[in-house]
Amino acid sequence: MPIMKLVLGSAAGLVLLAAAGAAGWWFLIRDDVSPATEPAQIPRELVQATASASPAAVDSSGTTPAGGVLTFTVNSDLSEAAYFVDEELASIGLPSTAKGTTNEVSGAFYLTADGTALAPGTSSQFTVDLRNLTSDKSMRDGRVQSALETSRYPSATFTITGVSGYSPAIPEGQEQTLQLTGILDLHGVQRETTWEVKAYRQGSAISALATTTVSFVDFNVTAPTFAGLVSIDDKATLQVQLIAQLA
């Protein structure tokens, strides 16, 4: 065999072995992940703090006096946003799920004085800073940042336009399921989306778990890849765990 062919063949083999090894590291040295199914517990100290709020501002039902607007502010230290994307090792069809998270979540919700509806004339929304999304692989994080063009579009914002399924009859501390409809502004594209929400109120604090599924193409995002060895699903599950306090 000519020396040049031998050298080229060996080099190609090394490249394939390196790529296969990297792909194996990508998939095998990691934990499986899945979306949360229940809202987070509200810390006891937060419940106690909100329960001791001034009676002039909050009555026994956790609302303001008639005619006021309830403002619930997102507690960034206790909140989290996450994405979940299915991946597959192309050569052997090994499936896995990638998860990236950030605690940089902010926002506020404005409710009527009785706490049963969005306050008219207000804009309830939450914003996620995408620049610090972190998974178990720094290489993936770089590709996600590139795909989302976070230097140009550093954040994503969901503005609520409607609520359905909410029942004011459900007592404090009991979980209920509802839907939030609104506009998701992501990667410079605005689209109406609906989030499935599980939430409960305790004292003057609310814990909510919101989940939706989006397609990359709908937001002009090219799914990140890894040397052609890993295929990425064209959809992502987005999940936001919020704990908000009455301001």
Backbone as CSV, one residue per row, in Angstrom:
resi,resn,N_x,N_y,N_z,CA_x,CA_y,CA_z,C_x,C_y,C_z
1,MET,0.858,-1.192,0.000,0.000,0.000,0.000,0.892,1.240,0.000
2,PRO,0.634,2.181,-0.886,1.428,3.402,-0.909,1.405,4.088,0.446
3,ILE,2.555,4.694,0.785,2.678,5.346,2.089,1.639,6.438,2.271
4,MET,1.379,7.229,1.188,0.428,8.339,1.298,-0.964,7.830,1.654
5,LYS,-1.392,6.737,1.012,-2.709,6.173,1.318,-2.763,5.687,2.763
6,LEU,-1.659,5.072,3.207,-1.621,4.572,4.575,-1.747,5.720,5.572
7,VAL,-1.014,6.804,5.291,-1.053,7.961,6.187,-2.445,8.573,6.213
8,LEU,-3.018,8.759,4.999,-4.350,9.353,4.919,-5.392,8.471,5.596
9,GLY,-5.276,7.155,5.370,-6.230,6.240,5.983,-6.124,6.255,7.496
10,SER,-4.900,6.296,7.998,-4.713,6.340,9.446,-5.262,7.635,10.030
11,ALA,-5.012,8.744,9.322,-5.506,10.039,9.801,-7.023,10.055,9.840
12,ALA,-7.641,9.519,8.775,-9.108,9.489,8.737,-9.655,8.626,9.862
13,GLY,-8.976,7.503,10.109,-9.421,6.632,11.185,-9.322,7.303,12.539
14,LEU,-8.235,8.044,12.743,-8.077,8.758,14.005,-9.151,9.817,14.191
15,VAL,-9.479,10.506,13.083,-10.528,11.530,13.151,-11.859,10.898,13.534
16,LEU,-12.174,9.754,12.892,-13.435,9.076,13.195,-13.463,8.577,14.636
17,LEU,-12.335,8.029,15.088,-12.280,7.555,16.467,-12.447,8.704,17.458
18,ALA,-11.798,9.821,17.141,-11.910,10.979,18.028,-13.337,11.495,18.066
19,ALA,-13.963,11.555,16.881,-15.343,12.042,16.820,-16.278,11.093,17.548
20,ALA,-16.075,9.789,17.341,-16.922,8.803,18.013,-16.720,8.865,19.523
21,GLY,-15.454,9.040,19.934,-15.188,9.143,21.363,-15.837,10.368,21.970
22,ALA,-15.770,11.485,21.238,-16.398,12.717,21.728,-17.901,12.550,21.818
23,ALA,-18.485,11.896,20.808,-19.934,11.678,20.831,-20.319,10.761,21.986
24,GLY,-19.482,9.730,22.239,-19.759,8.851,23.364,-19.685,9.597,24.682
25,TRP,-18.662,10.454,24.811,-18.560,11.292,26.018,-19.785,12.184,26.152
26,TRP,-20.244,12.711,25.011,-21.407,13.617,24.987,-22.636,12.941,25.581
27,PHE,-22.805,11.641,25.239,-24.029,10.947,25.633,-23.896,10.127,26.906
28,LEU,-22.774,9.453,27.072,-22.706,8.441,28.116,-22.275,8.991,29.473
29,ILE,-21.472,10.035,29.480,-21.012,10.582,30.751,-21.928,11.739,31.130
30,ARG,-23.154,11.424,31.466,-24.134,12.456,31.795,-25.327,11.819,32.493
31,ASP,-26.136,12.630,33.108,-27.343,12.154,33.770,-28.541,12.352,32.857
32,ASP,-29.487,11.424,32.922,-30.739,11.614,32.199,-31.560,12.680,32.908
33,VAL,-32.301,13.441,32.127,-33.095,14.525,32.696,-34.499,14.466,32.117
34,SER,-35.429,15.063,32.818,-36.796,15.164,32.323,-37.429,16.388,32.959
35,PRO,-38.446,16.960,32.318,-39.098,18.152,32.869,-39.735,17.875,34.224
36,ALA,-39.829,18.918,35.032,-40.510,18.812,36.323,-42.000,18.592,36.096
37,THR,-42.652,18.023,37.064,-44.089,17.752,36.950,-44.923,18.504,37.978
38,GLU,-44.276,19.087,38.977,-45.001,19.802,40.024,-44.299,21.119,40.326
39,PRO,-45.054,22.139,40.721,-44.421,23.403,41.115,-43.580,23.222,42.369
40,ALA,-42.570,24.067,42.512,-41.668,23.967,43.657,-42.360,24.386,44.947
41,GLN,-41.867,23.862,46.039,-42.384,24.273,47.343,-41.935,25.697,47.653
42,ILE,-42.833,26.469,48.222,-42.483,27.816,48.658,-41.742,27.695,49.988
43,PRO,-40.548,28.265,50.100,-39.794,28.158,51.351,-40.594,28.666,52.553
44,ARG,-40.452,27.978,53.664,-41.220,28.325,54.863,-40.974,29.767,55.295
45,GLU,-39.712,30.203,55.200,-39.407,31.559,55.642,-40.092,32.609,54.768
46,LEU,-40.301,32.267,53.489,-40.997,33.201,52.605,-42.479,33.254,52.950
47,VAL,-43.060,32.107,53.258,-44.467,32.069,53.660,-44.665,32.872,54.935
48,GLN,-43.757,32.706,55.884,-43.861,33.437,57.145,-43.705,34.933,56.934
49,ALA,-42.790,35.301,56.023,-42.557,36.716,55.762,-43.772,37.362,55.119
50,THR,-44.386,36.661,54.160,-45.545,37.238,53.487,-46.765,37.237,54.397
51,ALA,-46.835,36.262,55.300,-47.979,36.205,56.211,-47.959,37.356,57.212
52,SER,-46.753,37.886,57.474,-46.634,38.970,58.439,-46.666,40.343,57.795
53,ALA,-47.070,40.394,56.503,-47.136,41.674,55.806,-48.153,42.584,56.479
54,SER,-47.999,43.867,56.246,-48.872,44.863,56.873,-50.328,44.631,56.517
55,PRO,-51.248,44.626,57.509,-52.669,44.437,57.230,-53.225,45.499,56.299
56,ALA,-52.611,46.679,56.285,-53.095,47.736,55.397,-52.843,47.387,53.949
57,ALA,-51.815,46.554,53.727,-51.487,46.206,52.348,-52.101,44.886,51.943
58,VAL,-52.239,43.946,52.906,-52.707,42.610,52.574,-53.714,42.165,53.617
59,ASP,-54.876,41.688,53.171,-55.846,41.190,54.135,-55.675,39.696,54.312
60,SER,-56.561,39.052,55.040,-56.396,37.639,55.372,-56.449,36.725,54.168
61,SER,-57.006,37.185,53.070,-57.066,36.355,51.868,-55.875,36.585,50.966
62,GLY,-54.946,37.469,51.357,-53.771,37.721,50.544,-54.029,38.740,49.467
63,THR,-55.052,39.576,49.607,-55.353,40.567,48.584,-55.227,41.970,49.146
64,THR,-55.182,42.939,48.260,-55.137,44.331,48.665,-56.553,44.843,48.841
65,PRO,-56.747,46.015,49.432,-58.085,46.567,49.565,-58.758,46.720,48.214
66,ALA,-60.098,46.734,48.219,-60.867,46.837,46.984,-60.391,48.021,46.166
67,GLY,-60.317,47.822,44.857,-59.905,48.884,43.951,-58.421,48.886,43.677
68,GLY,-57.638,48.119,44.455,-56.208,48.061,44.238,-55.831,47.019,43.205
69,VAL,-54.548,46.951,42.903,-54.007,45.961,41.978,-52.962,45.148,42.722
70,LEU,-53.071,43.833,42.644,-52.077,42.951,43.254,-50.870,42.842,42.337
71,THR,-49.701,43.145,42.856,-48.466,43.017,42.086,-47.622,41.910,42.694
72,PHE,-47.444,40.833,41.940,-46.598,39.729,42.372,-45.286,39.813,41.593
73,THR,-44.186,39.962,42.314,-42.872,40.099,41.691,-42.117,38.778,41.753
74,VAL,-41.535,38.377,40.625,-40.793,37.121,40.555,-39.543,37.201,41.432
75,ASN,-39.360,36.196,42.267,-38.161,36.072,43.087,-37.118,35.297,42.280
76,SER,-36.131,36.015,41.738,-35.152,35.386,40.849,-34.323,34.324,41.557
77,ASP,-34.067,34.507,42.848,-33.254,33.540,43.585,-33.946,32.184,43.710
78,LEU,-35.278,32.179,43.616,-36.040,30.946,43.794,-36.673,30.450,42.500
79,SER,-36.392,31.113,41.396,-37.019,30.763,40.115,-35.982,30.201,39.148
80,GLU,-36.463,29.508,38.127,-35.562,28.876,37.163,-36.268,28.685,35.830
81,ALA,-35.523,28.877,34.755,-36.011,28.572,33.411,-35.154,27.450,32.839
82,ALA,-35.772,26.570,32.053,-35.040,25.424,31.513,-35.531,25.080,30.118
83,TYR,-34.629,24.484,29.327,-35.027,23.899,28.048,-34.701,22.411,28.084
84,PHE,-35.480,21.631,27.337,-35.259,20.196,27.188,-35.333,19.871,25.706
85,VAL,-34.283,19.262,25.172,-34.233,18.927,23.749,-33.765,17.487,23.604
86,ASP,-34.477,16.714,22.794,-34.073,15.330,22.539,-32.913,15.306,21.554
87,GLU,-31.911,14.493,21.875,-30.752,14.301,21.012,-30.624,12.816,20.703
88,GLU,-29.898,12.514,19.613,-29.695,11.106,19.259,-28.348,10.942,18.581
89,LEU,-27.591,9.955,19.025,-26.320,9.624,18.398,-26.624,8.954,17.069
90,ALA,-26.325,9.652,15.979,-26.804,9.257,14.655,-26.384,7.848,14.253
91,SER,-25.159,7.442,14.570,-24.655,6.166,14.071,-25.332,4.955,14.700
92,ILE,-25.764,5.067,15.965,-26.362,3.906,16.628,-27.749,4.188,17.192
93,GLY,-28.250,5.386,16.990,-29.604,5.703,17.434,-29.766,5.754,18.935
94,LEU,-28.715,6.162,19.648,-28.777,6.247,21.107,-29.455,7.555,21.510
95,PRO,-30.661,7.488,22.112,-31.386,8.721,22.454,-30.975,9.270,23.815
96,SER,-31.141,10.551,23.969,-30.883,11.203,25.232,-31.613,12.540,25.236
97,THR,-31.714,13.164,26.389,-32.360,14.468,26.504,-31.387,15.456,27.114
98,ALA,-31.228,16.585,26.455,-30.365,17.650,26.963,-31.199,18.637,27.762
99,LYS,-30.613,19.137,28.840,-31.286,20.135,29.671,-30.333,21.283,29.953
100,GLY,-30.834,22.497,29.759,-30.071,23.684,30.111,-30.916,24.569,31.001
101,THR,-30.302,25.228,31.979,-31.065,26.028,32.936,-30.397,27.372,33.195
102,THR,-31.186,28.291,33.722,-30.682,29.558,34.232,-31.620,30.053,35.326
103,ASN,-31.057,30.739,36.299,-31.867,31.349,37.354,-32.154,32.824,37.077
104,GLU,-31.692,33.294,35.945,-31.873,34.709,35.626,-33.253,34.928,35.010
105,VAL,-34.247,34.887,35.881,-35.648,35.063,35.502,-36.194,36.260,36.270
106,SER,-36.869,37.144,35.579,-37.458,38.314,36.226,-38.863,38.525,35.684
107,GLY,-39.624,39.381,36.348,-40.963,39.675,35.851,-41.922,40.015,36.963
108,ALA,-43.158,40.295,36.568,-44.202,40.640,37.531,-45.557,40.291,36.944
109,PHE,-46.494,39.970,37.836,-47.865,39.649,37.456,-48.797,40.610,38.180
110,TYR,-49.742,41.148,37.445,-50.662,42.135,38.005,-52.078,41.570,37.973
111,LEU,-52.662,41.411,39.154,-53.990,40.824,39.273,-54.970,41.841,39.840
112,THR,-56.244,41.582,39.604,-57.280,42.427,40.196,-57.258,42.277,41.711
113,ALA,-57.936,43.184,42.402,-57.878,43.220,43.865,-58.350,41.931,44.519
114,ASP,-59.271,41.210,43.849,-59.740,39.949,44.429,-58.867,38.766,44.021
115,GLY,-57.847,39.028,43.194,-56.898,37.990,42.818,-57.410,36.962,41.842
116,THR,-58.510,37.266,41.137,-59.132,36.259,40.272,-58.893,36.481,38.783
117,ALA,-58.249,37.591,38.395,-58.064,37.876,36.972,-56.885,38.819,36.788
118,LEU,-56.391,38.892,35.539,-55.356,39.868,35.224,-55.930,41.270,35.354
119,ALA,-55.167,42.169,35.942,-55.625,43.548,36.093,-55.606,44.238,34.734
120,PRO,-56.703,44.876,34.333,-56.738,45.571,33.047,-55.756,46.735,33.025
121,GLY,-55.215,46.988,31.832,-54.291,48.104,31.684,-52.890,47.827,32.193
122,THR,-52.592,46.565,32.492,-51.260,46.191,32.968,-50.650,45.170,32.011
123,SER,-49.358,44.938,32.154,-48.664,43.980,31.302,-47.935,42.968,32.179
124,SER,-48.552,41.811,32.366,-47.937,40.744,33.156,-47.006,39.942,32.259
125,GLN,-45.772,39.785,32.675,-44.800,39.081,31.830,-43.631,38.575,32.661
126,PHE,-42.893,37.634,32.068,-41.626,37.231,32.659,-40.571,37.197,31.568
127,THR,-39.344,37.488,31.966,-38.217,37.565,31.039,-37.108,36.642,31.514
128,VAL,-36.497,35.930,30.556,-35.394,35.023,30.853,-34.150,35.526,30.135
129,ASP,-33.076,35.730,30.881,-31.787,36.078,30.287,-31.158,34.791,29.766
130,LEU,-30.974,34.709,28.452,-30.520,33.469,27.823,-29.003,33.307,27.828
131,ARG,-28.282,34.337,28.192,-26.827,34.305,28.038,-26.130,33.373,29.017
132,ASN,-26.819,32.978,30.069,-26.202,32.089,31.054,-26.884,30.732,31.135
133,LEU,-27.557,30.326,30.058,-28.103,28.972,30.016,-26.958,27.970,30.118
134,THR,-27.076,27.049,31.056,-25.983,26.117,31.312,-26.509,24.689,31.355
135,SER,-25.820,23.792,30.643,-26.151,22.368,30.665,-24.980,21.614,31.284
136,ASP,-24.952,20.299,31.094,-23.843,19.516,31.630,-22.651,19.474,30.684
137,LYS,-22.731,20.162,29.541,-21.645,20.174,28.569,-21.394,21.603,28.096
138,SER,-20.195,22.111,28.345,-19.869,23.472,27.923,-19.872,23.595,26.401
139,MET,-19.535,22.499,25.704,-19.540,22.541,24.247,-20.958,22.771,23.727
140,ARG,-21.939,22.098,24.342,-23.334,22.309,23.956,-23.749,23.751,24.247
141,ASP,-23.334,24.250,25.399,-23.720,25.606,25.780,-23.266,26.624,24.742
142,GLY,-22.052,26.439,24.235,-21.559,27.345,23.207,-22.388,27.283,21.946
143,ARG,-22.802,26.070,21.555,-23.615,25.920,20.350,-25.022,26.485,20.553
144,VAL,-25.563,26.332,21.751,-26.880,26.905,22.043,-26.818,28.428,21.976
145,GLN,-25.774,29.001,22.579,-25.618,30.451,22.533,-25.500,30.945,21.094
146,SER,-24.770,30.191,20.279,-24.614,30.569,18.872,-25.931,30.461,18.118
147,ALA,-26.680,29.365,18.351,-27.950,29.168,17.647,-28.967,30.242,18.020
148,LEU,-28.980,30.630,19.287,-29.930,31.649,19.747,-29.430,33.064,19.485
149,GLU,-28.171,33.177,19.056,-27.558,34.492,18.804,-27.760,35.419,20.002
150,THR,-27.328,34.935,21.166,-27.601,35.683,22.388,-26.859,37.014,22.466
151,SER,-25.809,37.178,21.673,-25.154,38.488,21.649,-26.061,39.531,21.006
152,ARG,-26.961,39.069,20.150,-27.908,39.961,19.475,-29.276,39.941,20.145
153,TYR,-29.690,38.750,20.597,-30.992,38.590,21.265,-30.749,37.970,22.643
154,PRO,-30.365,38.766,23.623,-29.923,38.215,24.912,-31.020,37.656,25.802
155,SER,-32.268,37.953,25.508,-33.331,37.508,26.409,-34.562,37.057,25.633
156,ALA,-35.436,36.358,26.338,-36.743,35.955,25.806,-37.798,36.430,26.790
157,THR,-38.909,36.940,26.267,-39.966,37.483,27.124,-41.312,36.898,26.731
158,PHE,-42.083,36.495,27.733,-43.453,36.031,27.510,-44.393,37.021,28.166
159,THR,-45.286,37.601,27.360,-46.269,38.559,27.847,-47.641,37.906,27.834
160,ILE,-48.282,37.846,28.977,-49.564,37.150,29.115,-50.697,38.003,28.556
161,THR,-51.514,37.376,27.729,-52.694,38.072,27.199,-53.995,37.446,27.673
162,GLY,-53.944,36.218,28.185,-55.172,35.573,28.635,-54.909,34.409,29.566
163,VAL,-55.875,34.142,30.432,-55.803,33.029,31.380,-57.083,32.222,31.266
164,SER,-56.963,30.906,31.213,-58.148,30.048,31.188,-57.947,28.896,32.160
165,GLY,-59.063,28.373,32.666,-59.003,27.229,33.567,-58.805,27.567,35.023
166,TYR,-58.652,28.856,35.338,-58.430,29.239,36.735,-59.740,29.220,37.510
167,SER,-59.686,28.679,38.728,-60.875,28.643,39.580,-60.586,29.337,40.905
168,PRO,-61.221,30.479,41.173,-61.006,31.168,42.454,-61.557,30.395,43.644
169,ALA,-62.338,29.352,43.366,-62.930,28.572,44.457,-61.931,27.602,45.086
170,ILE,-60.823,27.335,44.389,-59.831,26.409,44.933,-59.109,27.080,46.099
171,PRO,-59.063,26.431,47.259,-58.517,27.076,48.460,-57.005,27.257,48.418
172,GLU,-56.543,28.116,49.299,-55.117,28.391,49.428,-54.351,27.108,49.728
173,GLY,-53.196,26.964,49.080,-52.348,25.808,49.305,-52.679,24.619,48.434
174,GLN,-53.793,24.674,47.710,-54.186,23.562,46.848,-53.810,23.875,45.409
175,GLU,-53.156,22.923,44.765,-52.692,23.117,43.387,-53.852,23.152,42.406
176,GLN,-53.728,23.985,41.399,-54.700,23.978,40.320,-53.984,24.093,38.981
177,THR,-54.670,23.644,37.943,-54.116,23.643,36.593,-54.826,24.688,35.754
178,LEU,-54.057,25.462,35.015,-54.627,26.486,34.152,-53.746,26.664,32.932
179,GLN,-54.173,27.521,32.018,-53.423,27.793,30.799,-53.184,29.296,30.676
180,LEU,-51.970,29.650,30.299,-51.624,31.035,30.016,-51.366,31.177,28.523
181,THR,-52.053,32.103,27.893,-51.841,32.404,26.482,-51.198,33.774,26.375
182,GLY,-50.272,33.909,25.443,-49.621,35.201,25.291,-48.622,35.189,24.160
183,ILE,-47.788,36.209,24.140,-46.808,36.381,23.074,-45.414,36.061,23.604
184,LEU,-44.764,35.095,22.962,-43.384,34.760,23.287,-42.469,35.471,22.298
185,ASP,-41.603,36.313,22.822,-40.624,37.047,22.013,-39.280,36.355,22.188
186,LEU,-38.849,35.633,21.149,-37.621,34.836,21.207,-36.873,34.957,19.890
187,HIS,-35.592,35.233,19.959,-34.748,35.319,18.766,-35.290,36.340,17.762
188,GLY,-35.876,37.410,18.283,-36.386,38.467,17.421,-37.707,38.161,16.761
189,VAL,-38.329,37.042,17.140,-39.609,36.624,16.558,-40.663,36.606,17.662
190,GLN,-41.832,37.108,17.352,-42.936,37.108,18.312,-44.027,36.157,17.833
191,ARG,-44.373,35.191,18.682,-45.411,34.222,18.329,-46.316,33.963,19.528
192,GLU,-47.590,33.730,19.236,-48.521,33.374,20.300,-48.242,31.947,20.752
193,THR,-48.149,31.759,22.042,-47.936,30.423,22.605,-48.847,30.237,23.813
194,THR,-49.107,28.984,24.122,-49.906,28.647,25.298,-49.072,27.776,26.224
195,TRP,-49.060,28.134,27.481,-48.306,27.402,28.493,-49.270,26.662,29.407
196,GLU,-48.970,25.402,29.679,-49.711,24.635,30.673,-49.099,24.937,32.039
197,VAL,-49.941,25.318,32.980,-49.439,25.806,34.267,-50.045,25.015,35.420
198,LYS,-49.201,24.652,36.366,-49.644,24.146,37.663,-49.185,25.158,38.699
199,ALA,-50.095,25.591,39.565,-49.748,26.656,40.500,-50.527,26.526,41.796
200,TYR,-49.995,27.144,42.830,-50.729,27.246,44.088,-50.265,28.506,44.812
201,ARG,-51.114,29.003,45.692,-50.789,30.180,46.500,-50.716,29.786,47.965
202,GLN,-49.753,30.365,48.645,-49.616,30.138,50.078,-49.233,31.472,50.717
203,GLY,-50.110,31.980,51.569,-49.882,33.315,52.089,-49.950,34.315,50.944
204,SER,-48.944,35.141,50.837,-48.881,36.118,49.750,-47.800,35.752,48.743
205,ALA,-47.551,34.461,48.596,-46.585,33.972,47.616,-47.263,32.968,46.694
206,ILE,-46.794,32.921,45.463,-47.324,32.001,44.458,-46.177,31.182,43.890
207,SER,-46.391,29.883,43.742,-45.458,29.013,43.039,-46.154,28.488,41.796
208,ALA,-45.493,28.616,40.646,-46.094,28.192,39.380,-45.065,27.480,38.522
209,LEU,-45.492,26.405,37.883,-44.670,25.671,36.926,-45.346,25.774,35.571
210,ALA,-44.691,26.449,34.625,-45.262,26.679,33.293,-44.450,25.927,32.250
211,THR,-45.145,25.212,31.349,-44.482,24.372,30.355,-45.108,24.586,28.988
212,THR,-44.268,24.668,27.960,-44.754,24.754,26.586,-43.744,24.083,25.666
213,THR,-44.154,23.816,24.437,-43.274,23.232,23.428,-43.221,24.158,22.225
214,VAL,-42.019,24.402,21.719,-41.855,25.278,20.562,-41.020,24.571,19.499
215,SER,-41.193,25.003,18.261,-40.378,24.509,17.151,-39.289,25.524,16.849
216,PHE,-38.081,25.048,16.625,-36.986,25.956,16.304,-37.311,26.797,15.077
217,VAL,-37.893,26.164,14.070,-38.145,26.865,12.815,-39.105,28.024,13.011
218,ASP,-40.026,27.914,13.960,-40.995,28.988,14.190,-40.329,30.264,14.678
219,PHE,-39.141,30.120,15.254,-38.433,31.293,15.766,-37.124,31.536,15.003
220,ASN,-37.053,30.968,13.798,-35.889,31.163,12.923,-34.578,30.756,13.603
221,VAL,-34.652,29.675,14.372,-33.471,29.159,15.057,-33.016,27.879,14.364
222,THR,-31.738,27.812,14.032,-31.166,26.592,13.471,-30.701,25.709,14.622
223,ALA,-31.229,24.503,14.686,-30.890,23.610,15.799,-29.385,23.377,15.855
224,PRO,-28.781,23.482,17.032,-27.335,23.253,17.159,-26.975,21.810,16.822
225,THR,-25.782,21.611,16.263,-25.327,20.272,15.879,-23.947,20.009,16.478
226,PHE,-23.532,18.739,16.409,-22.218,18.354,16.903,-21.543,17.468,15.865
227,ALA,-20.791,18.099,14.974,-19.974,17.389,13.978,-20.768,16.397,13.138
228,GLY,-22.077,16.602,13.015,-22.896,15.706,12.217,-23.144,14.360,12.859
229,LEU,-22.617,14.138,14.068,-22.769,12.844,14.722,-23.979,12.798,15.640
230,VAL,-24.450,13.951,16.039,-25.591,14.033,16.942,-26.730,14.755,16.242
231,SER,-27.878,14.096,16.143,-29.047,14.743,15.553,-29.894,15.342,16.666
232,ILE,-30.446,16.517,16.387,-31.219,17.265,17.372,-32.667,17.335,16.921
233,ASP,-33.595,17.095,17.844,-35.013,17.221,17.524,-35.311,18.661,17.137
234,ASP,-36.321,18.852,16.285,-36.646,20.206,15.830,-37.581,20.932,16.790
235,LYS,-37.863,20.322,17.937,-38.711,20.960,18.939,-38.012,20.952,20.297
236,ALA,-38.370,21.924,21.107,-37.825,22.012,22.459,-38.961,22.230,23.448
237,THR,-38.840,21.612,24.601,-39.767,21.881,25.697,-39.166,22.983,26.555
238,LEU,-39.947,24.027,26.785,-39.512,25.129,27.639,-40.287,25.056,28.942
239,GLN,-39.595,25.279,30.022,-40.247,25.198,31.328,-39.717,26.320,32.225
240,VAL,-40.643,26.975,32.898,-40.266,28.049,33.819,-40.896,27.770,35.177
241,GLN,-40.055,27.686,36.186,-40.518,27.534,37.563,-40.420,28.896,38.236
242,LEU,-41.571,29.442,38.604,-41.605,30.779,39.179,-42.101,30.742,40.617
243,ILE,-41.448,31.496,41.464,-41.989,31.818,42.777,-42.055,33.338,42.856
244,ALA,-43.256,33.839,43.081,-43.471,35.286,43.086,-44.085,35.719,44.408
245,GLN,-43.734,36.922,44.824,-44.207,37.461,46.100,-45.050,38.705,45.866
246,LEU,-46.022,38.888,46.728,-46.821,40.103,46.672,-45.951,41.281,47.081
247,ALA,-45.860,42.260,46.198,-44.988,43.412,46.455,-45.599,44.338,47.495
